[in-house]
């Protein structure tokens, strides 16, 4: 559980350098907590597809 939340935080903290950010919402936090690192990867992939 903690790895996904930590990864989501790291992605958003490094967004100034990488230019990649995941908007924080209940759905994104729930996906990160339940899915872990693969859940955050899924969020990043969906962010890439939608933009």
Protein Blocks (a to p, Z undefined) as FASTA:
>chain_A
ZZmmmmmmmmmmmmmmnopacdddfklmmmmmmnmmmlmmmmmmmmmmmZZ
